[in-house]
């Protein structure tokens, strides 16, 4: 999984990392090919949780920087807007900066302050991409676990080969 994160960091885009993600999830993690080939492309397109976090935090930061007091309704509006625009975001480097305009317009913050984020955008963009790709991997693993793996009760069963050890285990449980 480190290779997926490193490749996502270097490319700053989720789409070019898909073949490596397939390889790591199927060969290294042992996930079913049917799950990865469905979940990862959908995740690359829709799962932009790093972008949603970035838009939310930066919108609130710019509002506080300009002494704009946000109500709970405005916080909710920022969260909904960030979620909606992050789903619509493309897998292109630095696309979140353009989506910030919508979130800032919702709360009435000055759009010109987006320029303050350019200084750290290079690093934050890569961090968002790694977050998005790891989210795709974790979602694939979760779906694979739900569809094909044993349930929690089956996983907690203890198999003991020795009869004496079995009796000791039963005595200690009682």
C-alpha positions as CSV (number, residue, x, y, z in Angstrom):
1,X,0.0,0.0,0.0
2,X,3.0,2.3,0.4
3,X,3.6,2.2,-3.3
4,X,0.0,3.3,-3.9
5,X,0.5,6.2,-1.5
6,X,3.8,7.2,-3.0
7,X,2.5,7.0,-6.5
8,X,-0.5,9.1,-5.6
9,X,1.8,11.7,-3.9
10,X,4.0,11.9,-6.9
11,X,1.3,12.2,-9.6
12,X,-1.2,14.3,-7.5
13,X,-4.1,12.5,-9.3
14,X,-6.1,9.4,-8.5
15,X,-6.7,8.1,-12.0
16,X,-3.1,7.3,-13.0
17,X,-2.7,5.3,-9.8
18,X,-5.6,2.9,-10.6
19,X,-3.5,0.1,-12.2
20,X,-1.1,0.1,-9.3
21,X,-4.1,0.1,-6.9
22,X,-5.6,-2.9,-8.6
23,X,-2.2,-4.8,-8.4
24,X,-1.6,-4.0,-4.8
25,X,-5.2,-4.9,-3.6
26,X,-5.4,-8.1,-5.6
27,X,-1.9,-9.5,-5.3
28,X,-0.6,-8.2,-2.0
29,X,-3.8,-7.9,0.0
30,X,-5.7,-10.8,-1.6
31,X,-8.9,-9.0,-2.4
32,X,-11.3,-10.4,-4.9
33,X,-10.8,-9.1,-8.5
34,X,-14.6,-8.5,-8.9
35,X,-14.6,-6.2,-5.9
36,X,-11.5,-4.1,-6.8
37,X,-12.5,-3.7,-10.4
38,X,-15.9,-2.3,-9.4
39,X,-15.1,-0.3,-6.2
40,X,-11.8,1.4,-7.2
41,X,-13.0,3.1,-10.4
42,X,-16.2,4.3,-8.6
43,X,-14.0,5.5,-5.8
44,X,-11.6,7.4,-8.1
45,X,-14.6,9.2,-9.6
46,X,-16.7,9.8,-6.5
47,X,-14.6,9.4,-3.4
48,X,-12.9,12.8,-2.9
49,X,-12.9,12.9,0.9
50,X,-9.6,14.7,0.9
51,X,-11.1,17.4,-1.3
52,X,-14.2,17.8,0.9
53,X,-12.0,18.2,4.0
54,X,-9.8,20.7,2.3
55,X,-12.7,22.8,1.0
56,X,-14.5,22.8,4.4
57,X,-11.4,23.6,6.5
58,X,-10.1,26.3,4.1
59,X,-13.5,28.0,3.8
60,X,-13.8,28.2,7.6
61,X,-10.2,29.4,7.8
62,X,-10.8,32.2,5.2
63,X,-14.0,33.2,7.0
64,X,-12.2,33.4,10.4
65,X,-9.3,35.3,8.7
66,X,-11.8,38.0,7.6
67,X,-13.6,38.1,11.0
68,X,-16.8,36.6,9.6
69,X,-18.8,34.8,12.3
70,X,-20.5,31.7,11.0
71,X,-23.7,30.4,12.3
72,X,-24.4,26.7,12.7
73,X,-26.5,26.9,9.5
74,X,-23.6,28.4,7.6
75,X,-21.3,25.6,8.8
76,X,-23.8,23.1,7.7
77,X,-24.1,24.9,4.3
78,X,-20.3,24.7,3.9
79,X,-20.2,21.0,4.7
80,X,-23.0,20.3,2.2
81,X,-21.5,22.4,-0.5
82,X,-18.0,20.9,0.1
83,X,-19.5,17.4,-0.2
84,X,-21.4,18.2,-3.3
85,X,-18.5,19.9,-5.2
86,X,-16.1,17.2,-4.1
87,X,-18.2,14.5,-5.7
88,X,-18.3,16.6,-8.8
89,X,-14.5,17.2,-8.8
90,X,-12.3,15.7,-11.4
91,X,-9.2,13.7,-10.8
92,X,-7.0,16.6,-11.9
93,X,-4.3,18.2,-9.7
94,X,-5.3,21.4,-7.8
95,X,-9.0,21.2,-9.0
96,X,-10.1,21.9,-5.4
97,X,-8.9,25.5,-5.6
98,X,-11.5,26.3,-8.3
99,X,-14.2,24.6,-6.3
100,X,-13.4,26.8,-3.3
101,X,-15.1,29.7,-5.1
102,X,-18.5,28.0,-4.6
103,X,-18.0,27.3,-0.9
104,X,-16.8,30.8,-0.2
105,X,-19.7,32.3,-2.1
106,X,-22.1,30.3,0.1
107,X,-20.8,32.0,3.3
108,X,-20.1,35.4,1.8
109,X,-16.4,35.3,2.3
110,X,-14.1,37.1,-0.2
111,X,-13.1,34.8,-3.0
112,X,-9.8,36.8,-3.5
113,X,-8.4,35.2,-0.4
114,X,-8.0,31.9,-2.2
115,X,-4.7,33.2,-3.4
116,X,-3.4,32.8,0.2
117,X,-3.7,29.0,-0.3
118,X,-1.4,28.9,-3.4
119,X,1.7,28.8,-1.2
120,X,0.8,25.5,0.4
121,X,-1.3,24.1,-2.5
122,X,1.4,21.9,-3.9
123,X,1.8,19.9,-0.6
124,X,-1.9,19.9,0.3
125,X,-2.9,18.7,-3.2
126,X,-0.6,15.7,-2.8
127,X,-1.9,15.0,0.7
128,X,-5.5,15.1,-0.6
129,X,-4.7,12.7,-3.4
130,X,-3.1,10.2,-1.0
131,X,-6.1,10.5,1.3
132,X,-8.4,9.8,-1.6
133,X,-6.5,6.8,-2.9
134,X,-6.2,5.3,0.6
135,X,-9.9,5.8,1.0
136,X,-10.5,3.8,-2.2
137,X,-8.3,1.0,-0.9
138,X,-10.0,0.9,2.5
139,X,-13.4,0.9,0.9
140,X,-12.4,-2.0,-1.4
141,X,-11.1,-4.0,1.6
142,X,-14.3,-3.3,3.5
143,X,-16.6,-4.4,0.7
144,X,-14.5,-7.5,0.1
145,X,-14.7,-8.3,3.8
146,X,-18.5,-7.9,3.9
147,X,-19.0,-9.9,0.8
148,X,-16.6,-12.8,1.1
149,X,-15.1,-13.1,4.5
150,X,-16.2,-14.8,7.7
151,X,-18.4,-13.0,10.1
152,X,-17.1,-11.8,13.5
153,X,-18.4,-14.8,15.3
154,X,-16.6,-17.2,13.0
155,X,-13.4,-15.2,13.4
156,X,-13.5,-15.4,17.2
157,X,-13.5,-19.2,17.2
158,X,-10.4,-20.8,18.7
159,X,-9.1,-24.0,17.2
160,X,-7.0,-26.0,19.7
161,X,-5.4,-29.2,18.5
162,X,-4.7,-30.6,22.0
163,X,-7.5,-32.2,24.1
164,X,-5.8,-31.2,27.3
165,X,-5.5,-27.6,26.2
166,X,-9.2,-27.7,25.3
167,X,-10.2,-28.9,28.8
168,X,-8.1,-26.1,30.4
169,X,-9.7,-23.6,28.1
170,X,-13.2,-24.8,29.0
171,X,-12.4,-24.9,32.7
172,X,-11.1,-21.3,32.6
173,X,-14.2,-20.1,30.8
174,X,-16.5,-21.6,33.5
